Amino acid sequence: MKKNIIYTMLFAAAAFILTSCGDDESAGMSRITYYPTIDLEGGSTIFVTKGSTWKDPGYTSIMGTEDVTDKVTVNSNVDMNTGGVYTITYTTTKNSDGFDSSTSRTVYVWDPSNGLDGFYTCTADGYRIYNGNQLGFNNDFTILLIRADGDNVYVDDFFGGWYSQRAGYGDNYKMGGKMKLAADGTLSPVSSYIPGWGDSLDGLSGTYDAEAKTFHVISVYNGNTMYFHMNWVKQ
């Protein structure tokens, strides 16, 4: 009988200690956290005509049942007078537990009437040479070109879709950037960057046939071990 009483007392003490510890650790913490969300009107990708007036299509932000749209901070680098790709970032205020939310919209500023801007097909007859071994594209892939500032042309993928589309790696494996289009139609590199690997091209050369609306391009990558031979034909 005494043993039962002792066991009961020990159990009660242990339960009290555990309960007390749990209360101390959870003191001041929210039982329910409402995370802010942001919904973009008009979609996350927008094409606008160069020289027009930019107007954001709009957005809404909700935290639980509360509308916090007026507490969203917008950061934009859109330049309607210069062709290219721009990013708008929307960030909400932090909730009571310090959580905020952020999303972005990509804006393409282009002039579809200038004869160059638009979507191009990287044709299936292109190929990559890697350490002396040749492998074909074998399928058509789509890329985007936009005349930017001066003689520069923005290209959304100098690989012609090799990794992002052919290999299925996605947009982080597009080698985006700019190339210079000289008056004689020759091409040279200006800037490039691939987010997935964090590096750039080693070289670029080629020509542009304005009448045929076709680019003949060689992109060099990976320490001059990869050569992408491509034809980009306007769609």
C-alpha positions as YAML, in Angstrom:
chain: A
units: angstrom
residues:
- id: 1
  name: MET
  ca: [0.00, 0.00, 0.00]
- id: 2
  name: LYS
  ca: [2.86, 2.36, 0.89]
- id: 3
  name: LYS
  ca: [4.52, 1.56, -2.44]
- id: 4
  name: ASN
  ca: [1.36, 2.54, -4.31]
- id: 5
  name: ILE
  ca: [1.19, 5.84, -2.40]
- id: 6
  name: ILE
  ca: [4.87, 6.58, -3.17]
- id: 7
  name: TYR
  ca: [4.42, 5.76, -6.89]
- id: 8
  name: THR
  ca: [1.34, 7.99, -7.04]
- id: 9
  name: MET
  ca: [3.20, 10.89, -5.46]
- id: 10
  name: LEU
  ca: [6.17, 10.51, -7.82]
- id: 11
  name: PHE
  ca: [3.86, 10.43, -10.88]
- id: 12
  name: ALA
  ca: [2.05, 13.58, -9.74]
- id: 13
  name: ALA
  ca: [5.35, 15.43, -9.16]
- id: 14
  name: ALA
  ca: [6.68, 14.45, -12.59]
- id: 15
  name: ALA
  ca: [3.46, 15.58, -14.26]
- id: 16
  name: PHE
  ca: [3.67, 18.92, -12.44]
- id: 17
  name: ILE
  ca: [7.28, 19.45, -13.56]
- id: 18
  name: LEU
  ca: [6.53, 18.59, -17.21]
- id: 19
  name: THR
  ca: [3.48, 20.84, -17.23]
- id: 20
  name: SER
  ca: [5.45, 23.71, -15.69]
- id: 21
  name: CYS
  ca: [8.28, 23.35, -18.22]
- id: 22
  name: GLY
  ca: [5.83, 23.32, -21.11]
- id: 23
  name: ASP
  ca: [4.16, 26.48, -19.83]
- id: 24
  name: ASP
  ca: [7.50, 28.28, -19.46]
- id: 25
  name: GLU
  ca: [8.71, 27.34, -22.95]
- id: 26
  name: SER
  ca: [5.47, 28.37, -24.64]
- id: 27
  name: ALA
  ca: [5.05, 31.63, -22.70]
- id: 28
  name: GLY
  ca: [4.58, 34.62, -25.03]
- id: 29
  name: MET
  ca: [4.22, 32.51, -28.20]
- id: 30
  name: SER
  ca: [1.24, 32.90, -30.55]
- id: 31
  name: ARG
  ca: [-1.07, 29.92, -30.70]
- id: 32
  name: ILE
  ca: [-2.15, 30.82, -34.27]
- id: 33
  name: THR
  ca: [0.06, 32.53, -36.85]
- id: 34
  name: TYR
  ca: [-1.55, 34.17, -39.88]
- id: 35
  name: TYR
  ca: [0.90, 34.41, -42.73]
- id: 36
  name: PRO
  ca: [0.44, 37.32, -45.13]
- id: 37
  name: THR
  ca: [-0.23, 36.42, -48.77]
- id: 38
  name: ILE
  ca: [0.07, 38.50, -51.95]
- id: 39
  name: ASP
  ca: [-1.98, 37.94, -55.09]
- id: 40
  name: LEU
  ca: [-0.94, 39.71, -58.31]
- id: 41
  name: GLU
  ca: [-3.59, 40.90, -60.71]
- id: 42
  name: GLY
  ca: [-2.63, 40.52, -64.36]
- id: 43
  name: GLY
  ca: [-0.23, 37.65, -63.74]
- id: 44
  name: SER
  ca: [3.44, 37.38, -62.80]
- id: 45
  name: THR
  ca: [4.67, 38.05, -66.35]
- id: 46
  name: ILE
  ca: [3.60, 41.08, -68.40]
- id: 47
  name: PHE
  ca: [4.59, 42.43, -71.83]
- id: 48
  name: VAL
  ca: [4.28, 46.19, -72.34]
- id: 49
  name: THR
  ca: [5.06, 48.37, -75.35]
- id: 50
  name: LYS
  ca: [8.17, 50.51, -75.18]
- id: 51
  name: GLY
  ca: [7.39, 54.21, -74.79]
- id: 52
  name: SER
  ca: [3.96, 53.68, -73.26]
- id: 53
  name: THR
  ca: [2.98, 54.63, -69.72]
- id: 54
  name: TRP
  ca: [3.44, 51.98, -67.05]
- id: 55
  name: LYS
  ca: [0.53, 51.27, -64.73]
- id: 56
  name: ASP
  ca: [0.72, 48.41, -62.28]
- id: 57
  name: PRO
  ca: [-2.21, 46.00, -62.82]
- id: 58
  name: GLY
  ca: [-2.66, 45.80, -59.07]
- id: 59
  name: TYR
  ca: [-2.27, 43.41, -56.16]
- id: 60
  name: THR
  ca: [-3.94, 42.44, -52.90]
- id: 61
  name: SER
  ca: [-2.49, 41.21, -49.61]
- id: 62
  name: ILE
  ca: [-4.45, 39.34, -46.94]
- id: 63
  name: MET
  ca: [-3.29, 38.30, -43.46]
- id: 64
  name: GLY
  ca: [-5.85, 35.99, -41.91]
- id: 65
  name: THR
  ca: [-9.09, 37.88, -42.52]
- id: 66
  name: GLU
  ca: [-7.42, 41.30, -42.54]
- id: 67
  name: ASP
  ca: [-6.77, 43.22, -45.77]
- id: 68
  name: VAL
  ca: [-3.19, 44.57, -45.52]
- id: 69
  name: THR
  ca: [-2.82, 45.71, -49.12]
- id: 70
  name: ASP
  ca: [-2.02, 49.24, -47.98]
- id: 71
  name: LYS
  ca: [0.99, 47.88, -46.07]
- id: 72
  name: VAL
  ca: [2.70, 46.37, -49.13]
- id: 73
  name: THR
  ca: [6.04, 47.89, -50.20]
- id: 74
  name: VAL
  ca: [6.70, 47.93, -53.96]
- id: 75
  name: ASN
  ca: [10.23, 48.03, -55.41]
- id: 76
  name: SER
  ca: [10.40, 48.50, -59.20]
- id: 77
  name: ASN
  ca: [13.12, 49.16, -61.78]
- id: 78
  name: VAL
  ca: [10.81, 49.33, -64.84]
- id: 79
  name: ASP
  ca: [12.06, 51.75, -67.53]
- id: 80
  name: MET
  ca: [9.43, 52.17, -70.23]
- id: 81
  name: ASN
  ca: [11.89, 53.96, -72.52]
- id: 82
  name: THR
  ca: [14.43, 51.14, -72.64]
- id: 83
  name: GLY
  ca: [13.67, 47.69, -73.95]
- id: 84
  name: GLY
  ca: [14.52, 44.74, -71.75]
- id: 85
  name: VAL
  ca: [13.35, 42.71, -68.78]
- id: 86
  name: TYR
  ca: [12.53, 44.24, -65.40]
- id: 87
  name: THR
  ca: [11.45, 43.00, -61.98]
- id: 88
  name: ILE
  ca: [8.91, 44.41, -59.55]
- id: 89
  name: THR
  ca: [9.07, 43.08, -55.98]
- id: 90
  name: TYR
  ca: [6.10, 43.26, -53.59]
- id: 91
  name: THR
  ca: [6.73, 42.78, -49.86]
- id: 92
  name: THR
  ca: [4.13, 42.81, -47.06]
- id: 93
  name: THR
  ca: [4.52, 44.04, -43.51]
- id: 94
  name: LYS
  ca: [5.62, 41.53, -40.88]
- id: 95
  name: ASN
  ca: [2.97, 39.81, -38.77]
- id: 96
  name: SER
  ca: [3.07, 39.63, -34.95]
- id: 97
  name: ASP
  ca: [5.52, 36.71, -35.09]
- id: 98
  name: GLY
  ca: [7.88, 38.50, -37.49]
- id: 99
  name: PHE
  ca: [6.87, 36.73, -40.71]
- id: 100
  name: ASP
  ca: [6.41, 38.70, -43.93]
- id: 101
  name: SER
  ca: [5.72, 37.69, -47.54]
- id: 102
  name: SER
  ca: [7.28, 38.63, -50.86]
- id: 103
  name: THR
  ca: [6.55, 37.95, -54.51]
- id: 104
  name: SER
  ca: [7.69, 39.40, -57.83]
- id: 105
  name: ARG
  ca: [6.44, 40.29, -61.28]
- id: 106
  name: THR
  ca: [8.54, 40.22, -64.47]
- id: 107
  name: VAL
  ca: [7.89, 43.02, -66.96]
- id: 108
  name: TYR
  ca: [9.13, 42.81, -70.55]
- id: 109
  name: VAL
  ca: [9.38, 46.19, -72.28]
- id: 110
  name: TRP
  ca: [9.49, 45.68, -76.05]
- id: 111
  name: ASP
  ca: [8.58, 47.13, -79.42]
- id: 112
  name: PRO
  ca: [7.04, 44.38, -81.56]
- id: 113
  name: SER
  ca: [6.95, 46.74, -84.57]
- id: 114
  name: ASN
  ca: [10.73, 47.21, -84.92]
- id: 115
  name: GLY
  ca: [11.30, 43.94, -86.79]
- id: 116
  name: LEU
  ca: [13.70, 42.46, -84.23]
- id: 117
  name: ASP
  ca: [11.82, 42.20, -80.93]
- id: 118
  name: GLY
  ca: [9.91, 38.98, -80.40]
- id: 119
  name: PHE
  ca: [10.07, 35.24, -79.94]
- id: 120
  name: TYR
  ca: [12.56, 33.17, -81.91]
- id: 121
  name: THR
  ca: [12.84, 29.48, -82.64]
- id: 122
  name: CYS
  ca: [16.19, 27.92, -81.84]
- id: 123
  name: THR
  ca: [16.00, 25.32, -84.60]
- id: 124
  name: ALA
  ca: [16.47, 21.61, -84.16]
- id: 125
  name: ASP
  ca: [19.53, 21.52, -86.46]
- id: 126
  name: GLY
  ca: [21.65, 23.29, -83.82]
- id: 127
  name: TYR
  ca: [24.17, 21.35, -81.76]
- id: 128
  name: ARG
  ca: [26.53, 21.49, -78.80]
- id: 129
  name: ILE
  ca: [30.19, 20.47, -78.92]
- id: 130
  name: TYR
  ca: [31.54, 19.45, -75.52]
- id: 131
  name: ASN
  ca: [35.15, 18.28, -75.23]
- id: 132
  name: GLY
  ca: [35.05, 17.34, -78.90]
- id: 133
  name: ASN
  ca: [31.77, 15.40, -78.74]
- id: 134
  name: GLN
  ca: [28.80, 16.73, -80.74]
- id: 135
  name: LEU
  ca: [25.19, 16.41, -79.59]
- id: 136
  name: GLY
  ca: [22.18, 17.86, -81.44]
- id: 137
  name: PHE
  ca: [19.33, 19.99, -80.15]
- id: 138
  name: ASN
  ca: [16.99, 17.59, -82.02]
- id: 139
  name: ASN
  ca: [13.92, 19.76, -81.27]
- id: 140
  name: ASP
  ca: [12.87, 23.38, -81.73]
- id: 141
  name: PHE
  ca: [12.92, 25.60, -78.64]
- id: 142
  name: THR
  ca: [11.66, 29.14, -78.07]
- id: 143
  name: ILE
  ca: [13.67, 32.11, -76.78]
- id: 144
  name: LEU
  ca: [12.97, 35.85, -76.50]
- id: 145
  name: LEU
  ca: [14.99, 38.75, -77.93]
- id: 146
  name: ILE
  ca: [14.41, 42.47, -77.29]
- id: 147
  name: ARG
  ca: [16.37, 45.44, -78.60]
- id: 148
  name: ALA
  ca: [17.60, 47.20, -75.46]
- id: 149
  name: ASP
  ca: [19.78, 50.29, -75.12]
- id: 150
  name: GLY
  ca: [21.94, 51.48, -78.01]
- id: 151
  name: ASP
  ca: [23.21, 48.57, -80.12]
- id: 152
  name: ASN
  ca: [22.51, 46.05, -77.37]
- id: 153
  name: VAL
  ca: [19.99, 43.24, -77.65]
- id: 154
  name: TYR
  ca: [18.54, 41.43, -74.62]
- id: 155
  name: VAL
  ca: [18.46, 37.63, -74.99]
- id: 156
  name: ASP
  ca: [16.62, 35.53, -72.43]
- id: 157
  name: ASP
  ca: [18.70, 32.42, -73.11]
- id: 158
  name: PHE
  ca: [22.05, 32.34, -74.91]
- id: 159
  name: PHE
  ca: [21.87, 28.53, -74.72]
- id: 160
  name: GLY
  ca: [18.79, 28.46, -76.95]
- id: 161
  name: GLY
  ca: [16.81, 26.44, -74.41]
- id: 162
  name: TRP
  ca: [19.40, 23.67, -74.07]
- id: 163
  name: TYR
  ca: [19.22, 23.39, -70.29]
- id: 164
  name: SER
  ca: [15.96, 25.17, -69.42]
- id: 165
  name: GLN
  ca: [13.82, 23.35, -72.00]
- id: 166
  name: ARG
  ca: [15.75, 20.48, -73.59]
- id: 167
  name: ALA
  ca: [17.11, 19.18, -70.27]
- id: 168
  name: GLY
  ca: [14.01, 20.32, -68.35]
- id: 169
  name: TYR
  ca: [15.95, 22.24, -65.68]
- id: 170
  name: GLY
  ca: [13.64, 25.29, -65.78]
- id: 171
  name: ASP
  ca: [14.11, 29.05, -66.01]
- id: 172
  name: ASN
  ca: [16.96, 29.22, -63.48]
- id: 173
  name: TYR
  ca: [19.10, 27.58, -66.13]
- id: 174
  name: LYS
  ca: [18.57, 30.18, -68.83]
- id: 175
  name: MET
  ca: [21.73, 32.11, -69.66]
- id: 176
  name: GLY
  ca: [20.21, 35.58, -69.95]
- id: 177
  name: GLY
  ca: [21.95, 38.83, -70.83]
- id: 178
  name: LYS
  ca: [22.84, 41.24, -73.60]
- id: 179
  name: MET
  ca: [24.83, 41.09, -76.82]
- id: 180
  name: LYS
  ca: [25.97, 43.89, -79.12]
- id: 181
  name: LEU
  ca: [24.55, 43.94, -82.64]
- id: 182
  name: ALA
  ca: [26.93, 45.98, -84.81]
- id: 183
  name: ALA
  ca: [25.88, 47.85, -87.96]
- id: 184
  name: ASP
  ca: [27.44, 45.13, -90.14]
- id: 185
  name: GLY
  ca: [25.34, 42.44, -88.41]
- id: 186
  name: THR
  ca: [28.11, 40.90, -86.33]
- id: 187
  name: LEU
  ca: [27.52, 39.91, -82.71]
- id: 188
  name: SER
  ca: [29.67, 40.24, -79.59]
- id: 189
  name: PRO
  ca: [29.03, 39.62, -75.87]
- id: 190
  name: VAL
  ca: [28.07, 42.39, -73.43]
- id: 191
  name: SER
  ca: [26.78, 40.64, -70.30]
- id: 192
  name: SER
  ca: [25.37, 37.26, -69.27]
- id: 193
  name: TYR
  ca: [24.37, 35.33, -66.19]
- id: 194
  name: ILE
  ca: [22.81, 31.96, -65.35]
- id: 195
  name: PRO
  ca: [21.22, 31.90, -61.84]
- id: 196
  name: GLY
  ca: [21.35, 28.13, -61.46]
- id: 197
  name: TRP
  ca: [25.14, 27.97, -61.66]
- id: 198
  name: GLY
  ca: [26.02, 31.58, -60.90]
- id: 199
  name: ASP
  ca: [28.40, 32.15, -63.80]
- id: 200
  name: SER
  ca: [28.45, 33.57, -67.32]
- id: 201
  name: LEU
  ca: [29.49, 32.90, -70.91]
- id: 202
  name: ASP
  ca: [33.15, 32.66, -71.89]
- id: 203
  name: GLY
  ca: [32.44, 34.08, -75.32]
- id: 204
  name: LEU
  ca: [29.89, 34.73, -78.04]
- id: 205
  name: SER
  ca: [30.04, 35.36, -81.77]
- id: 206
  name: GLY
  ca: [27.72, 35.30, -84.76]
- id: 207
  name: THR
  ca: [25.81, 37.30, -87.33]
- id: 208
  name: TYR
  ca: [22.31, 38.67, -87.90]
- id: 209
  name: ASP
  ca: [20.49, 38.47, -91.24]
- id: 210
  name: ALA
  ca: [17.90, 41.27, -90.99]
- id: 211
  name: GLU
  ca: [16.13, 40.23, -94.20]
- id: 212
  name: ALA
  ca: [15.71, 36.63, -93.10]
- id: 213
  name: LYS
  ca: [15.25, 37.72, -89.45]
- id: 214
  name: THR
  ca: [17.69, 35.02, -88.42]
- id: 215
  name: PHE
  ca: [20.59, 34.99, -85.96]
- id: 216
  name: HIS
  ca: [23.49, 32.56, -86.39]
- id: 217
  name: VAL
  ca: [25.08, 32.28, -82.95]
- id: 218
  name: ILE
  ca: [27.93, 30.45, -81.23]
- id: 219
  name: SER
  ca: [27.89, 30.63, -77.42]
- id: 220
  name: VAL
  ca: [31.01, 29.48, -75.53]
- id: 221
  name: TYR
  ca: [30.76, 28.18, -71.96]
- id: 222
  name: ASN
  ca: [32.33, 26.14, -69.16]
- id: 223
  name: GLY
  ca: [35.92, 27.24, -69.50]
- id: 224
  name: ASN
  ca: [35.84, 27.15, -73.30]
- id: 225
  name: THR
  ca: [34.87, 23.46, -73.32]
- id: 226
  name: MET
  ca: [31.29, 23.91, -74.61]
- id: 227
  name: TYR
  ca: [30.28, 25.47, -77.93]
- id: 228
  name: PHE
  ca: [26.59, 25.93, -78.73]
- id: 229
  name: HIS
  ca: [26.03, 26.36, -82.49]
- id: 230
  name: MET
  ca: [22.53, 27.76, -83.05]
- id: 231
  name: ASN
  ca: [20.15, 29.31, -85.56]
- id: 232
  name: TRP
  ca: [17.51, 31.61, -84.10]
- id: 233
  name: VAL
  ca: [14.65, 32.29, -86.51]
- id: 234
  name: LYS
  ca: [11.95, 34.84, -85.70]
- id: 235
  name: GLN
  ca: [8.53, 33.29, -85.25]
...
